[in-house]
């Protein structure tokens, strides 16, 4: 009898779970598609479709707990309204025993979701980001053209307006505030900068170098056409200052945190 009851409860729950999961994914997919279709770009549409396709695994991982909760609430409410729950309890079956198939399904789903999130959704997020960048390339939005970063380095703060990865060149503006004992001692402003991989040095153009005293009073202002600087951080720090956490699995995230602490 209990086996028949378990199968009945499980399949009723499974139907609600699948419909909830598909419905929530469809809602998120439509919302993301509406935003994507607004992008004015001359790139092939295939990039946009691939971007939406690769976004689905992340949506699955995001809505799966919500679908689980909705399905449990719906099934228990349905059994209560139709008096089936009363009949089960009258037969001497405890409530926790009635929902045992759901508990087992949830217990199996936890490790499955962990593996899916780290080894399916995370690689898909990387591909989704690549396709998003491809179809937004040359788009008519400032966000897609300008890359602004505020970075915390070992000895100060950096602000980069735009970094050309291919040319290894900073364009549009660069600021660096050097700290000592958590107080600014120098601020450097430049219009552009070029990195030299051979020496590990940056050559900046149209530079203003401002020195501060202990009371933050300006001690000296220097204007230079060019200035060579070598920062404590290597070039990779500026090019990839912080990877998107959604594109990292649990192990890669741990490596990234360890790398930032060095």
Secondary structure as GFF3:
##gff-version 3
##sequence-region A 1 262
A	DSSP	alpha_helix	2	37	.	.	.	ID=ss1
A	DSSP	alpha_helix	45	81	.	.	.	ID=ss2
A	DSSP	alpha_helix	84	90	.	.	.	ID=ss3
A	DSSP	alpha_helix	95	98	.	.	.	ID=ss4
A	DSSP	alpha_helix	100	116	.	.	.	ID=ss5
A	DSSP	pi_helix	117	121	.	.	.	ID=ss6
A	DSSP	alpha_helix	122	136	.	.	.	ID=ss7
A	DSSP	alpha_helix	142	145	.	.	.	ID=ss8
A	DSSP	beta_strand	149	152	.	.	.	ID=ss9
A	DSSP	beta_strand	156	164	.	.	.	ID=ss10
A	DSSP	beta_strand	169	180	.	.	.	ID=ss11
A	DSSP	beta_strand	183	196	.	.	.	ID=ss12
A	DSSP	beta_strand	201	212	.	.	.	ID=ss13
A	DSSP	beta_strand	218	229	.	.	.	ID=ss14
A	DSSP	alpha_helix	235	239	.	.	.	ID=ss15
A	DSSP	three_ten_helix	245	247	.	.	.	ID=ss16
A	DSSP	alpha_helix	250	261	.	.	.	ID=ss17
###
